[in-house]
């Protein structure tokens, strides 16, 4: 019972602060938005100044995708 109460305390504290009209983290989010809005915008580099990134090389499936493809089966035919 005490483990549940200890785990529920942060949730109850957040709920109580919301009920009293306090929004935790609101000021920090506003400061971050102001900082991002006031940052000078950087212009995009010229078209010929940097090489374009190459697309990733195609490789055979591995890991979970390999297992998924190995276990995949066709569905049964539609019964008429």
mmCIF file of the N, C-alpha and C atoms, coordinates in Angstrom:
data_MODEL
# 
_entry.id   MODEL 
# 
loop_
_atom_site.group_PDB 
_atom_site.id 
_atom_site.type_symbol 
_atom_site.label_atom_id 
_atom_site.label_alt_id 
_atom_site.label_comp_id 
_atom_site.label_asym_id 
_atom_site.label_entity_id 
_atom_site.label_seq_id 
_atom_site.pdbx_PDB_ins_code 
_atom_site.Cartn_x 
_atom_site.Cartn_y 
_atom_site.Cartn_z 
_atom_site.occupancy 
_atom_site.B_iso_or_equiv 
_atom_site.pdbx_formal_charge 
_atom_site.auth_seq_id 
_atom_site.auth_comp_id 
_atom_site.auth_asym_id 
_atom_site.auth_atom_id 
_atom_site.pdbx_PDB_model_num 
ATOM 1   N N  . UNK A 1 1  ? 0.822   -1.190  0.000   1.00 0.00 ? 1  UNK A N  1 
ATOM 2   C CA . UNK A 1 1  ? 0.000   0.000   0.000   1.00 0.00 ? 1  UNK A CA 1 
ATOM 3   C C  . UNK A 1 1  ? 0.869   1.257   0.000   1.00 0.00 ? 1  UNK A C  1 
ATOM 4   N N  . UNK A 1 2  ? 1.955   1.255   0.764   1.00 0.00 ? 2  UNK A N  1 
ATOM 5   C CA . UNK A 1 2  ? 2.810   2.447   0.821   1.00 0.00 ? 2  UNK A CA 1 
ATOM 6   C C  . UNK A 1 2  ? 3.535   2.657   -0.508  1.00 0.00 ? 2  UNK A C  1 
ATOM 7   N N  . UNK A 1 3  ? 3.848   1.563   -1.234  1.00 0.00 ? 3  UNK A N  1 
ATOM 8   C CA . UNK A 1 3  ? 4.519   1.729   -2.528  1.00 0.00 ? 3  UNK A CA 1 
ATOM 9   C C  . UNK A 1 3  ? 3.595   2.467   -3.499  1.00 0.00 ? 3  UNK A C  1 
ATOM 10  N N  . UNK A 1 4  ? 2.304   2.126   -3.457  1.00 0.00 ? 4  UNK A N  1 
ATOM 11  C CA . UNK A 1 4  ? 1.350   2.793   -4.328  1.00 0.00 ? 4  UNK A CA 1 
ATOM 12  C C  . UNK A 1 4  ? 1.228   4.269   -3.960  1.00 0.00 ? 4  UNK A C  1 
ATOM 13  N N  . UNK A 1 5  ? 1.195   4.552   -2.654  1.00 0.00 ? 5  UNK A N  1 
ATOM 14  C CA . UNK A 1 5  ? 1.066   5.942   -2.210  1.00 0.00 ? 5  UNK A CA 1 
ATOM 15  C C  . UNK A 1 5  ? 2.285   6.753   -2.603  1.00 0.00 ? 5  UNK A C  1 
ATOM 16  N N  . UNK A 1 6  ? 3.459   6.168   -2.476  1.00 0.00 ? 6  UNK A N  1 
ATOM 17  C CA . UNK A 1 6  ? 4.681   6.878   -2.852  1.00 0.00 ? 6  UNK A CA 1 
ATOM 18  C C  . UNK A 1 6  ? 4.703   7.135   -4.354  1.00 0.00 ? 6  UNK A C  1 
ATOM 19  N N  . UNK A 1 7  ? 4.259   6.158   -5.140  1.00 0.00 ? 7  UNK A N  1 
ATOM 20  C CA . UNK A 1 7  ? 4.239   6.324   -6.592  1.00 0.00 ? 7  UNK A CA 1 
ATOM 21  C C  . UNK A 1 7  ? 3.175   7.321   -7.029  1.00 0.00 ? 7  UNK A C  1 
ATOM 22  N N  . UNK A 1 8  ? 2.087   7.459   -6.283  1.00 0.00 ? 8  UNK A N  1 
ATOM 23  C CA . UNK A 1 8  ? 0.993   8.342   -6.663  1.00 0.00 ? 8  UNK A CA 1 
ATOM 24  C C  . UNK A 1 8  ? 1.205   9.782   -6.205  1.00 0.00 ? 8  UNK A C  1 
ATOM 25  N N  . UNK A 1 9  ? 2.150   10.046  -5.326  1.00 0.00 ? 9  UNK A N  1 
ATOM 26  C CA . UNK A 1 9  ? 2.361   11.410  -4.822  1.00 0.00 ? 9  UNK A CA 1 
ATOM 27  C C  . UNK A 1 9  ? 2.678   12.424  -5.921  1.00 0.00 ? 9  UNK A C  1 
ATOM 28  N N  . UNK A 1 10 ? 3.581   12.136  -6.868  1.00 0.00 ? 10 UNK A N  1 
ATOM 29  C CA . UNK A 1 10 ? 3.823   13.131  -7.920  1.00 0.00 ? 10 UNK A CA 1 
ATOM 30  C C  . UNK A 1 10 ? 2.576   13.422  -8.752  1.00 0.00 ? 10 UNK A C  1 
ATOM 31  N N  . UNK A 1 11 ? 1.789   12.402  -9.038  1.00 0.00 ? 11 UNK A N  1 
ATOM 32  C CA . UNK A 1 11 ? 0.561   12.606  -9.797  1.00 0.00 ? 11 UNK A CA 1 
ATOM 33  C C  . UNK A 1 11 ? -0.417  13.471  -9.006  1.00 0.00 ? 11 UNK A C  1 
ATOM 34  N N  . UNK A 1 12 ? -0.553  13.214  -7.725  1.00 0.00 ? 12 UNK A N  1 
ATOM 35  C CA . UNK A 1 12 ? -1.464  14.012  -6.904  1.00 0.00 ? 12 UNK A CA 1 
ATOM 36  C C  . UNK A 1 12 ? -0.982  15.448  -6.778  1.00 0.00 ? 12 UNK A C  1 
ATOM 37  N N  . UNK A 1 13 ? 0.326   15.659  -6.682  1.00 0.00 ? 13 UNK A N  1 
ATOM 38  C CA . UNK A 1 13 ? 0.864   17.021  -6.608  1.00 0.00 ? 13 UNK A CA 1 
ATOM 39  C C  . UNK A 1 13 ? 0.598   17.779  -7.910  1.00 0.00 ? 13 UNK A C  1 
ATOM 40  N N  . UNK A 1 14 ? 0.782   17.111  -9.042  1.00 0.00 ? 14 UNK A N  1 
ATOM 41  C CA . UNK A 1 14 ? 0.501   17.746  -10.324 1.00 0.00 ? 14 UNK A CA 1 
ATOM 42  C C  . UNK A 1 14 ? -0.983  18.060  -10.458 1.00 0.00 ? 14 UNK A C  1 
ATOM 43  N N  . UNK A 1 15 ? -1.829  17.140  -10.077 1.00 0.00 ? 15 UNK A N  1 
ATOM 44  C CA . UNK A 1 15 ? -3.265  17.355  -10.144 1.00 0.00 ? 15 UNK A CA 1 
ATOM 45  C C  . UNK A 1 15 ? -3.689  18.522  -9.254  1.00 0.00 ? 15 UNK A C  1 
ATOM 46  N N  . UNK A 1 16 ? -3.128  18.590  -8.057  1.00 0.00 ? 16 UNK A N  1 
ATOM 47  C CA . UNK A 1 16 ? -3.472  19.689  -7.148  1.00 0.00 ? 16 UNK A CA 1 
ATOM 48  C C  . UNK A 1 16 ? -3.028  21.030  -7.720  1.00 0.00 ? 16 UNK A C  1 
ATOM 49  N N  . UNK A 1 17 ? -1.839  21.091  -8.297  1.00 0.00 ? 17 UNK A N  1 
ATOM 50  C CA . UNK A 1 17 ? -1.370  22.360  -8.858  1.00 0.00 ? 17 UNK A CA 1 
ATOM 51  C C  . UNK A 1 17 ? -2.224  22.780  -10.048 1.00 0.00 ? 17 UNK A C  1 
ATOM 52  N N  . UNK A 1 18 ? -2.685  21.829  -10.852 1.00 0.00 ? 18 UNK A N  1 
ATOM 53  C CA . UNK A 1 18 ? -3.561  22.173  -11.971 1.00 0.00 ? 18 UNK A CA 1 
ATOM 54  C C  . UNK A 1 18 ? -4.921  22.649  -11.487 1.00 0.00 ? 18 UNK A C  1 
ATOM 55  N N  . UNK A 1 19 ? -5.424  22.043  -10.435 1.00 0.00 ? 19 UNK A N  1 
ATOM 56  C CA . UNK A 1 19 ? -6.716  22.471  -9.897  1.00 0.00 ? 19 UNK A CA 1 
ATOM 57  C C  . UNK A 1 19 ? -6.655  23.884  -9.324  1.00 0.00 ? 19 UNK A C  1 
ATOM 58  N N  . UNK A 1 20 ? -5.512  24.289  -8.798  1.00 0.00 ? 20 UNK A N  1 
ATOM 59  C CA . UNK A 1 20 ? -5.355  25.628  -8.233  1.00 0.00 ? 20 UNK A CA 1 
ATOM 60  C C  . UNK A 1 20 ? -4.914  26.654  -9.274  1.00 0.00 ? 20 UNK A C  1 
ATOM 61  N N  . UNK A 1 21 ? -4.871  26.256  -10.548 1.00 0.00 ? 21 UNK A N  1 
ATOM 62  C CA . UNK A 1 21 ? -4.564  27.212  -11.608 1.00 0.00 ? 21 UNK A CA 1 
ATOM 63  C C  . UNK A 1 21 ? -3.091  27.412  -11.877 1.00 0.00 ? 21 UNK A C  1 
ATOM 64  N N  . UNK A 1 22 ? -2.255  26.600  -11.342 1.00 0.00 ? 22 UNK A N  1 
ATOM 65  C CA . UNK A 1 22 ? -0.821  26.698  -11.590 1.00 0.00 ? 22 UNK A CA 1 
ATOM 66  C C  . UNK A 1 22 ? -0.457  25.683  -12.662 1.00 0.00 ? 22 UNK A C  1 
ATOM 67  N N  . UNK A 1 23 ? 0.344   26.064  -13.618 1.00 0.00 ? 23 UNK A N  1 
ATOM 68  C CA . UNK A 1 23 ? 0.729   25.183  -14.706 1.00 0.00 ? 23 UNK A CA 1 
ATOM 69  C C  . UNK A 1 23 ? 2.245   25.008  -14.678 1.00 0.00 ? 23 UNK A C  1 
ATOM 70  N N  . UNK A 1 24 ? 2.717   23.908  -14.120 1.00 0.00 ? 24 UNK A N  1 
ATOM 71  C CA . UNK A 1 24 ? 4.161   23.695  -13.991 1.00 0.00 ? 24 UNK A CA 1 
ATOM 72  C C  . UNK A 1 24 ? 4.834   23.658  -15.361 1.00 0.00 ? 24 UNK A C  1 
ATOM 73  N N  . UNK A 1 25 ? 5.923   24.386  -15.486 1.00 0.00 ? 25 UNK A N  1 
ATOM 74  C CA . UNK A 1 25 ? 6.679   24.398  -16.724 1.00 0.00 ? 25 UNK A CA 1 
ATOM 75  C C  . UNK A 1 25 ? 6.209   25.439  -17.715 1.00 0.00 ? 25 UNK A C  1 
ATOM 76  N N  . UNK A 1 26 ? 5.146   26.150  -17.423 1.00 0.00 ? 26 UNK A N  1 
ATOM 77  C CA . UNK A 1 26 ? 4.618   27.139  -18.359 1.00 0.00 ? 26 UNK A CA 1 
ATOM 78  C C  . UNK A 1 26 ? 5.620   28.278  -18.574 1.00 0.00 ? 26 UNK A C  1 
ATOM 79  N N  . UNK A 1 27 ? 6.217   28.776  -17.514 1.00 0.00 ? 27 UNK A N  1 
ATOM 80  C CA . UNK A 1 27 ? 7.177   29.866  -17.645 1.00 0.00 ? 27 UNK A CA 1 
ATOM 81  C C  . UNK A 1 27 ? 8.402   29.429  -18.434 1.00 0.00 ? 27 UNK A C  1 
ATOM 82  N N  . UNK A 1 28 ? 8.864   28.213  -18.185 1.00 0.00 ? 28 UNK A N  1 
ATOM 83  C CA . UNK A 1 28 ? 10.027  27.711  -18.911 1.00 0.00 ? 28 UNK A CA 1 
ATOM 84  C C  . UNK A 1 28 ? 9.717   27.569  -20.401 1.00 0.00 ? 28 UNK A C  1 
ATOM 85  N N  . UNK A 1 29 ? 8.518   27.106  -20.734 1.00 0.00 ? 29 UNK A N  1 
ATOM 86  C CA . UNK A 1 29 ? 8.135   26.972  -22.137 1.00 0.00 ? 29 UNK A CA 1 
ATOM 87  C C  . UNK A 1 29 ? 8.049   28.337  -22.810 1.00 0.00 ? 29 UNK A C  1 
ATOM 88  N N  . UNK A 1 30 ? 7.531   29.349  -22.095 1.00 0.00 ? 30 UNK A N  1 
ATOM 89  C CA . UNK A 1 30 ? 7.455   30.689  -22.659 1.00 0.00 ? 30 UNK A CA 1 
ATOM 90  C C  . UNK A 1 30 ? 8.840   31.287  -22.865 1.00 0.00 ? 30 UNK A C  1 
ATOM 91  N N  . UNK A 1 31 ? 9.748   31.072  -21.907 1.00 0.00 ? 31 UNK A N  1 
ATOM 92  C CA . UNK A 1 31 ? 11.117  31.576  -22.068 1.00 0.00 ? 31 UNK A CA 1 
ATOM 93  C C  . UNK A 1 31 ? 11.796  30.934  -23.262 1.00 0.00 ? 31 UNK A C  1 
ATOM 94  N N  . UNK A 1 32 ? 11.596  29.634  -23.437 1.00 0.00 ? 32 UNK A N  1 
ATOM 95  C CA . UNK A 1 32 ? 12.193  28.939  -24.572 1.00 0.00 ? 32 UNK A CA 1 
ATOM 96  C C  . UNK A 1 32 ? 11.617  29.454  -25.886 1.00 0.00 ? 32 UNK A C  1 
ATOM 97  N N  . UNK A 1 33 ? 10.308  29.684  -25.941 1.00 0.00 ? 33 UNK A N  1 
ATOM 98  C CA . UNK A 1 33 ? 9.694   30.199  -27.162 1.00 0.00 ? 33 UNK A CA 1 
ATOM 99  C C  . UNK A 1 33 ? 10.219  31.589  -27.492 1.00 0.00 ? 33 UNK A C  1 
ATOM 100 N N  . UNK A 1 34 ? 10.397  32.446  -26.477 1.00 0.00 ? 34 UNK A N  1 
ATOM 101 C CA . UNK A 1 34 ? 10.941  33.786  -26.707 1.00 0.00 ? 34 UNK A CA 1 
ATOM 102 C C  . UNK A 1 34 ? 12.376  33.722  -27.206 1.00 0.00 ? 34 UNK A C  1 
ATOM 103 N N  . UNK A 1 35 ? 13.155  32.812  -26.621 1.00 0.00 ? 35 UNK A N  1 
ATOM 104 C CA . UNK A 1 35 ? 14.547  32.688  -27.026 1.00 0.00 ? 35 UNK A CA 1 
ATOM 105 C C  . UNK A 1 35 ? 14.647  32.191  -28.469 1.00 0.00 ? 35 UNK A C  1 
ATOM 106 N N  . UNK A 1 36 ? 13.797  31.249  -28.845 1.00 0.00 ? 36 UNK A N  1 
ATOM 107 C CA . UNK A 1 36 ? 13.829  30.739  -30.211 1.00 0.00 ? 36 UNK A CA 1 
ATOM 108 C C  . UNK A 1 36 ? 13.324  31.781  -31.201 1.00 0.00 ? 36 UNK A C  1 
ATOM 109 N N  . UNK A 1 37 ? 12.349  32.583  -30.802 1.00 0.00 ? 37 UNK A N  1 
ATOM 110 C CA . UNK A 1 37 ? 11.809  33.603  -31.697 1.00 0.00 ? 37 UNK A CA 1 
ATOM 111 C C  . UNK A 1 37 ? 12.786  34.751  -31.897 1.00 0.00 ? 37 UNK A C  1 
ATOM 112 N N  . UNK A 1 38 ? 13.579  35.075  -30.892 1.00 0.00 ? 38 UNK A N  1 
ATOM 113 C CA . UNK A 1 38 ? 14.502  36.198  -31.003 1.00 0.00 ? 38 UNK A CA 1 
ATOM 114 C C  . UNK A 1 38 ? 15.821  35.817  -31.655 1.00 0.00 ? 38 UNK A C  1 
ATOM 115 N N  . UNK A 1 39 ? 16.052  34.537  -31.885 1.00 0.00 ? 39 UNK A N  1 
ATOM 116 C CA . UNK A 1 39 ? 17.298  34.095  -32.502 1.00 0.00 ? 39 UNK A CA 1 
ATOM 117 C C  . UNK A 1 39 ? 17.309  34.521  -33.966 1.00 0.00 ? 39 UNK A C  1 
ATOM 118 N N  . UNK A 1 40 ? 18.439  35.055  -34.446 1.00 0.00 ? 40 UNK A N  1 
ATOM 119 C CA . UNK A 1 40 ? 18.479  35.472  -35.853 1.00 0.00 ? 40 UNK A CA 1 
ATOM 120 C C  . UNK A 1 40 ? 18.377  34.262  -36.775 1.00 0.00 ? 40 UNK A C  1 
ATOM 121 N N  . UNK A 1 41 ? 17.648  34.454  -37.841 1.00 0.00 ? 41 UNK A N  1 
ATOM 122 C CA . UNK A 1 41 ? 17.459  33.359  -38.797 1.00 0.00 ? 41 UNK A CA 1 
ATOM 123 C C  . UNK A 1 41 ? 18.698  33.243  -39.669 1.00 0.00 ? 41 UNK A C  1 
ATOM 124 N N  . UNK A 1 42 ? 19.100  32.019  -39.933 1.00 0.00 ? 42 UNK A N  1 
ATOM 125 C CA . UNK A 1 42 ? 20.238  31.788  -40.816 1.00 0.00 ? 42 UNK A CA 1 
ATOM 126 C C  . UNK A 1 42 ? 19.708  31.511  -42.210 1.00 0.00 ? 42 UNK A C  1 
ATOM 127 N N  . UNK A 1 43 ? 20.377  32.046  -43.186 1.00 0.00 ? 43 UNK A N  1 
ATOM 128 C CA . UNK A 1 43 ? 19.934  31.828  -44.559 1.00 0.00 ? 43 UNK A CA 1 
ATOM 129 C C  . UNK A 1 43 ? 20.401  30.462  -45.030 1.00 0.00 ? 43 UNK A C  1 
ATOM 130 N N  . UNK A 1 44 ? 19.694  29.913  -45.981 1.00 0.00 ? 44 UNK A N  1 
ATOM 131 C CA . UNK A 1 44 ? 20.041  28.614  -46.527 1.00 0.00 ? 44 UNK A CA 1 
ATOM 132 C C  . UNK A 1 44 ? 21.329  28.746  -47.341 1.00 0.00 ? 44 UNK A C  1 
ATOM 133 N N  . UNK A 1 45 ? 22.192  27.724  -47.333 1.00 0.00 ? 45 UNK A N  1 
ATOM 134 C CA . UNK A 1 45 ? 23.415  27.815  -48.110 1.00 0.00 ? 45 UNK A CA 1 
ATOM 135 C C  . UNK A 1 45 ? 23.096  27.852  -49.600 1.00 0.00 ? 45 UNK A C  1 
ATOM 136 N N  . UNK A 1 46 ? 24.014  28.421  -50.364 1.00 0.00 ? 46 UNK A N  1 
ATOM 137 C CA . UNK A 1 46 ? 23.835  28.511  -51.810 1.00 0.00 ? 46 UNK A CA 1 
ATOM 138 C C  . UNK A 1 46 ? 23.717  27.116  -52.399 1.00 0.00 ? 46 UNK A C  1 
ATOM 139 N N  . UNK A 1 47 ? 23.043  27.030  -53.538 1.00 0.00 ? 47 UNK A N  1 
ATOM 140 C CA . UNK A 1 47 ? 22.745  25.730  -54.123 1.00 0.00 ? 47 UNK A CA 1 
ATOM 141 C C  . UNK A 1 47 ? 24.006  24.952  -54.488 1.00 0.00 ? 47 UNK A C  1 
ATOM 142 N N  . UNK A 1 48 ? 25.029  25.607  -54.966 1.00 0.00 ? 48 UNK A N  1 
ATOM 143 C CA . UNK A 1 48 ? 26.217  24.887  -55.414 1.00 0.00 ? 48 UNK A CA 1 
ATOM 144 C C  . UNK A 1 48 ? 27.326  24.834  -54.386 1.00 0.00 ? 48 UNK A C  1 
ATOM 145 N N  . UNK A 1 49 ? 27.114  25.375  -53.203 1.00 0.00 ? 49 UNK A N  1 
ATOM 146 C CA . UNK A 1 49 ? 28.215  25.474  -52.248 1.00 0.00 ? 49 UNK A CA 1 
ATOM 147 C C  . UNK A 1 49 ? 28.500  24.172  -51.510 1.00 0.00 ? 49 UNK A C  1 
ATOM 148 N N  . UNK A 1 50 ? 27.481  23.342  -51.291 1.00 0.00 ? 50 UNK A N  1 
ATOM 149 C CA . UNK A 1 50 ? 27.726  22.112  -50.562 1.00 0.00 ? 50 UNK A CA 1 
ATOM 150 C C  . UNK A 1 50 ? 27.188  20.933  -51.358 1.00 0.00 ? 50 UNK A C  1 
ATOM 151 N N  . UNK A 1 51 ? 27.864  19.802  -51.284 1.00 0.00 ? 51 UNK A N  1 
ATOM 152 C CA . UNK A 1 51 ? 27.383  18.643  -52.043 1.00 0.00 ? 51 UNK A CA 1 
ATOM 153 C C  . UNK A 1 51 ? 26.085  18.100  -51.442 1.00 0.00 ? 51 UNK A C  1 
ATOM 154 N N  . UNK A 1 52 ? 25.250  17.553  -52.289 1.00 0.00 ? 52 UNK A N  1 
ATOM 155 C CA . UNK A 1 52 ? 23.994  16.984  -51.821 1.00 0.00 ? 52 UNK A CA 1 
ATOM 156 C C  . UNK A 1 52 ? 24.274  15.671  -51.109 1.00 0.00 ? 52 UNK A C  1 
ATOM 157 N N  . UNK A 1 53 ? 23.543  15.387  -50.048 1.00 0.00 ? 53 UNK A N  1 
ATOM 158 C CA . UNK A 1 53 ? 23.766  14.123  -49.348 1.00 0.00 ? 53 UNK A CA 1 
ATOM 159 C C  . UNK A 1 53 ? 23.354  12.945  -50.227 1.00 0.00 ? 53 UNK A C  1 
ATOM 160 N N  . UNK A 1 54 ? 24.113  11.882  -50.135 1.00 0.00 ? 54 UNK A N  1 
ATOM 161 C CA . UNK A 1 54 ? 23.808  10.691  -50.910 1.00 0.00 ? 54 UNK A CA 1 
ATOM 162 C C  . UNK A 1 54 ? 22.720  9.904   -50.208 1.00 0.00 ? 54 UNK A C  1 
ATOM 163 N N  . UNK A 1 55 ? 21.852  9.263   -50.969 1.00 0.00 ? 55 UNK A N  1 
ATOM 164 C CA . UNK A 1 55 ? 20.837  8.422   -50.321 1.00 0.00 ? 55 UNK A CA 1 
ATOM 165 C C  . UNK A 1 55 ? 21.500  7.214   -49.679 1.00 0.00 ? 55 UNK A C  1 
ATOM 166 N N  . UNK A 1 56 ? 20.903  6.678   -48.644 1.00 0.00 ? 56 UNK A N  1 
ATOM 167 C CA . UNK A 1 56 ? 21.514  5.522   -47.983 1.00 0.00 ? 56 UNK A CA 1 
ATOM 168 C C  . UNK A 1 56 ? 21.582  4.331   -48.933 1.00 0.00 ? 56 UNK A C  1 
ATOM 169 N N  . UNK A 1 57 ? 22.627  3.539   -48.777 1.00 0.00 ? 57 UNK A N  1 
ATOM 170 C CA . UNK A 1 57 ? 22.800  2.365   -49.610 1.00 0.00 ? 57 UNK A CA 1 
ATOM 171 C C  . UNK A 1 57 ? 21.750  1.315   -49.246 1.00 0.00 ? 57 UNK A C  1 
ATOM 172 N N  . UNK A 1 58 ? 21.222  0.647   -50.250 1.00 0.00 ? 58 UNK A N  1 
ATOM 173 C CA . UNK A 1 58 ? 20.227  -0.396  -49.996 1.00 0.00 ? 58 UNK A CA 1 
ATOM 174 C C  . UNK A 1 58 ? 20.937  -1.624  -49.450 1.00 0.00 ? 58 UNK A C  1 
ATOM 175 N N  . UNK A 1 59 ? 20.404  -2.151  -48.379 1.00 0.00 ? 59 UNK A N  1 
ATOM 176 C CA . UNK A 1 59 ? 20.995  -3.328  -47.752 1.00 0.00 ? 59 UNK A CA 1 
ATOM 177 C C  . UNK A 1 59 ? 19.918  -4.364  -47.525 1.00 0.00 ? 59 UNK A C  1 
ATOM 178 N N  . UNK A 1 60 ? 20.350  -5.574  -47.308 1.00 0.00 ? 60 UNK A N  1 
ATOM 179 C CA . UNK A 1 60 ? 19.418  -6.656  -47.008 1.00 0.00 ? 60 UNK A CA 1 
ATOM 180 C C  . UNK A 1 60 ? 18.825  -6.424  -45.618 1.00 0.00 ? 60 UNK A C  1 
ATOM 181 N N  . UNK A 1 61 ? 17.582  -6.863  -45.394 1.00 0.00 ? 61 UNK A N  1 
ATOM 182 C CA . UNK A 1 61 ? 16.979  -6.685  -44.064 1.00 0.00 ? 61 UNK A CA 1 
ATOM 183 C C  . UNK A 1 61 ? 17.762  -7.455  -43.008 1.00 0.00 ? 61 UNK A C  1 
ATOM 184 N N  . UNK A 1 62 ? 17.800  -6.905  -41.816 1.00 0.00 ? 62 UNK A N  1 
ATOM 185 C CA . UNK A 1 62 ? 18.484  -7.565  -40.710 1.00 0.00 ? 62 UNK A CA 1 
ATOM 186 C C  . UNK A 1 62 ? 17.723  -7.283  -39.425 1.00 0.00 ? 62 UNK A C  1 
ATOM 187 N N  . UNK A 1 63 ? 18.034  -8.021  -38.393 1.00 0.00 ? 63 UNK A N  1 
ATOM 188 C CA . UNK A 1 63 ? 17.409  -7.815  -37.092 1.00 0.00 ? 63 UNK A CA 1 
ATOM 189 C C  . UNK A 1 63 ? 15.943  -8.180  -37.089 1.00 0.00 ? 63 UNK A C  1 
ATOM 190 N N  . UNK A 1 64 ? 15.129  -7.317  -36.491 1.00 0.00 ? 64 UNK A N  1 
ATOM 191 C CA . UNK A 1 64 ? 13.710  -7.577  -36.344 1.00 0.00 ? 64 UNK A CA 1 
ATOM 192 C C  . UNK A 1 64 ? 12.989  -7.647  -37.678 1.00 0.00 ? 64 UNK A C  1 
ATOM 193 N N  . UNK A 1 65 ? 13.435  -6.842  -38.662 1.00 0.00 ? 65 UNK A N  1 
ATOM 194 C CA . UNK A 1 65 ? 12.793  -6.879  -39.967 1.00 0.00 ? 65 UNK A CA 1 
ATOM 195 C C  . UNK A 1 65 ? 13.021  -8.221  -40.643 1.00 0.00 ? 65 UNK A C  1 
ATOM 196 N N  . UNK A 1 66 ? 14.187  -8.779  -40.491 1.00 0.00 ? 66 UNK A N  1 
ATOM 197 C CA . UNK A 1 66 ? 14.474  -10.088 -41.065 1.00 0.00 ? 66 UNK A CA 1 
ATOM 198 C C  . UNK A 1 66 ? 13.572  -11.159 -40.441 1.00 0.00 ? 66 UNK A C  1 
ATOM 199 N N  . UNK A 1 67 ? 13.399  -11.108 -39.135 1.00 0.00 ? 67 UNK A N  1 
ATOM 200 C CA . UNK A 1 67 ? 12.523  -12.070 -38.461 1.00 0.00 ? 67 UNK A CA 1 
ATOM 201 C C  . UNK A 1 67 ? 11.082  -11.877 -38.927 1.00 0.00 ? 67 UNK A C  1 
ATOM 202 N N  . UNK A 1 68 ? 10.632  -10.628 -39.026 1.00 0.00 ? 68 UNK A N  1 
ATOM 203 C CA . UNK A 1 68 ? 9.264   -10.351 -39.448 1.00 0.00 ? 68 UNK A CA 1 
ATOM 204 C C  . UNK A 1 68 ? 9.018   -10.847 -40.862 1.00 0.00 ? 68 UNK A C  1 
ATOM 205 N N  . UNK A 1 69 ? 9.966   -10.608 -41.751 1.00 0.00 ? 69 UNK A N  1 
ATOM 206 C CA . UNK A 1 69 ? 9.793   -11.073 -43.121 1.00 0.00 ? 69 UNK A CA 1 
ATOM 207 C C  . UNK A 1 69 ? 9.834   -12.592 -43.198 1.00 0.00 ? 69 UNK A C  1 
ATOM 208 N N  . UNK A 1 70 ? 10.613  -13.220 -42.346 1.00 0.00 ? 70 UNK A N  1 
ATOM 209 C CA . UNK A 1 70 ? 10.679  -14.672 -42.342 1.00 0.00 ? 70 UNK A CA 1 
ATOM 210 C C  . UNK A 1 70 ? 9.406   -15.306 -41.813 1.00 0.00 ? 70 UNK A C  1 
ATOM 211 N N  . UNK A 1 71 ? 8.730   -14.638 -40.895 1.00 0.00 ? 71 UNK A N  1 
ATOM 212 C CA . UNK A 1 71 ? 7.508   -15.190 -40.310 1.00 0.00 ? 71 UNK A CA 1 
ATOM 213 C C  . UNK A 1 71 ? 6.247   -14.783 -41.063 1.00 0.00 ? 71 UNK A C  1 
ATOM 214 N N  . UNK A 1 72 ? 6.371   -13.847 -41.988 1.00 0.00 ? 72 UNK A N  1 
ATOM 215 C CA . UNK A 1 72 ? 5.192   -13.358 -42.717 1.00 0.00 ? 72 UNK A CA 1 
ATOM 216 C C  . UNK A 1 72 ? 4.638   -14.473 -43.599 1.00 0.00 ? 72 UNK A C  1 
ATOM 217 N N  . UNK A 1 73 ? 3.344   -14.582 -43.614 1.00 0.00 ? 73 UNK A N  1 
ATOM 218 C CA . UNK A 1 73 ? 2.668   -15.587 -44.445 1.00 0.00 ? 73 UNK A CA 1 
ATOM 219 C C  . UNK A 1 73 ? 1.530   -14.914 -45.174 1.00 0.00 ? 73 UNK A C  1 
ATOM 220 N N  . UNK A 1 74 ? 1.124   -15.535 -46.269 1.00 0.00 ? 74 UNK A N  1 
ATOM 221 C CA . UNK A 1 74 ? -0.033  -15.054 -46.995 1.00 0.00 ? 74 UNK A CA 1 
ATOM 222 C C  . UNK A 1 74 ? -1.283  -15.412 -46.211 1.00 0.00 ? 74 UNK A C  1 
ATOM 223 N N  . UNK A 1 75 ? -2.310  -14.575 -46.268 1.00 0.00 ? 75 UNK A N  1 
ATOM 224 C CA . UNK A 1 75 ? -3.556  -14.913 -45.589 1.00 0.00 ? 75 UNK A CA 1 
ATOM 225 C C  . UNK A 1 75 ? -4.250  -16.050 -46.339 1.00 0.00 ? 75 UNK A C  1 
ATOM 226 N N  . UNK A 1 76 ? -5.166  -16.746 -45.699 1.00 0.00 ? 76 UNK A N  1 
ATOM 227 C CA . UNK A 1 76 ? -5.866  -17.827 -46.386 1.00 0.00 ? 76 UNK A CA 1 
ATOM 228 C C  . UNK A 1 76 ? -6.714  -17.255 -47.531 1.00 0.00 ? 76 UNK A C  1 
ATOM 229 N N  . UNK A 1 77 ? -6.943  -18.048 -48.578 1.00 0.00 ? 77 UNK A N  1 
ATOM 230 C CA . UNK A 1 77 ? -7.751  -17.557 -49.697 1.00 0.00 ? 77 UNK A CA 1 
ATOM 231 C C  . UNK A 1 77 ? -9.176  -17.263 -49.242 1.00 0.00 ? 77 UNK A C  1 
ATOM 232 N N  . UNK A 1 78 ? -9.795  -16.345 -49.941 1.00 0.00 ? 78 UNK A N  1 
ATOM 233 C CA . UNK A 1 78 ? -11.165 -15.941 -49.612 1.00 0.00 ? 78 UNK A CA 1 
ATOM 234 C C  . UNK A 1 78 ? -12.119 -17.089 -49.946 1.00 0.00 ? 78 UNK A C  1 
ATOM 235 N N  . UNK A 1 79 ? -12.887 -17.507 -48.968 1.00 0.00 ? 79 UNK A N  1 
ATOM 236 C CA . UNK A 1 79 ? -13.821 -18.611 -49.190 1.00 0.00 ? 79 UNK A CA 1 
ATOM 237 C C  . UNK A 1 79 ? -15.086 -18.095 -49.860 1.00 0.00 ? 79 UNK A C  1 
ATOM 238 N N  . UNK A 1 80 ? -15.480 -18.748 -50.936 1.00 0.00 ? 80 UNK A N  1 
ATOM 239 C CA . UNK A 1 80 ? -16.704 -18.312 -51.636 1.00 0.00 ? 80 UNK A CA 1 
ATOM 240 C C  . UNK A 1 80 ? -17.847 -19.245 -51.389 1.00 0.00 ? 80 UNK A C  1 
# 
